[in-house]
Amino acid sequence: MILKLKYFGMIAEAIGKSEELLDFSGKTILDLDVVLKSNTAKLSSMNYKFAVNQSLVEHDEMLINNDEIALLPPFAGG
């Protein structure tokens, strides 16, 4: 399946880009997280959350073709 990945803040800096398309063979956010951490070791020491199609999700979230995945660093609100 093809996923559209979007990176923000320090995550984008660590990965070196703000977005990319990924041909992904896994099934869940956890599977994706494992792949991303194996490709970019810096992610292992960072805190971030995942959003799928603009909704925050847990690691057991199932993914489908053309999902938009955002990696969101910690942020403060007001």
TAJO-V96921 format. One record per run of one state. SS is the DSSP state (H for helix, E for strand, - for the rest). FROM is the first residue (numbers start at 1). LEN is the number of residues. Records with the same first field share a line. If there is no record, write none. Layout:
# TAJO-V96921
SS: FROM-LEN ; FROM-LEN
This chain:
# TAJO-V96921
-: 1-1 ; 8-1 ; 16-3 ; 24-4 ; 40-1 ; 46-2 ; 53-2 ; 58-4 ; 63-5 ; 74-5
E: 2-6 ; 19-5 ; 28-1 ; 48-5 ; 55-3 ; 62-1 ; 68-6
H: 9-7 ; 29-11 ; 41-5
